[in-house]
Amino acid sequence: MATPGKTRSVTAHVPEQLAQKVDLMAERLERSKNWIVRQALSAWIDQEEERSRLTREALADVDAGRVIDHQAVQAWADSLSTDAPLPVPR
């Protein structure tokens, strides 16, 4: 994560147990609580942006008709625990 030139404070109320975990993590890593929260928030935002990108990509596949029949996927999944699993449906 790049260090921003300009920062701003964001306030959030968190459960006491979570705040204690942040305190412990900061102590263990010898980092500030601010650093811990900034890292966690940045990772969460990256994860949500990726989830959104993948969702848009999947919806574009559906719109373009690039889908696999549910029954074919279910039959494949059910076969995984057998001695003769089916090939991955395409």
Residue pairs with C-beta under 8 A, 6 or more apart in sequence:
1 38
1 39
1 42
14 22
22 33
22 36
22 37
23 33
25 31
25 36
26 32
26 33
26 35
26 36
29 36
61 67
68 89
68 90
69 89
72 89
73 89
75 86
75 89
76 85
76 86
76 87
76 88
76 89
79 85
79 86
